[in-house]
């Protein structure tokens, strides 16, 4: 692994030249990506590396991620529960 790099084994990236691959590590000037044919070390900017999967960015949010996710899950469960009750009451 490169110094000051992080492991991203779950992120899919893509480049115009090599297609889609799994990002293994990424540092300031290099990214190691496992493509179908080989593990390649690329410069993220020069290679045109972009996310191959949908992603989300939440700016201006001032709560811990765990709290945000828990709140979203509670909301979904509450809505599902409401819809479930409506279905049972109408049958």
PyMOL commands that set and color helices and strands:
alter all, ss='L'
color gray80, all
select helices_A, chain A and resi 44-47+65-90
alter helices_A, ss='H'
color red, helices_A
select strands_A, chain A and resi 6-7+12-15+19-26+31-34+39-42+50-51
alter strands_A, ss='S'
color yellow, strands_A
deselect
rebuild
show_as cartoon
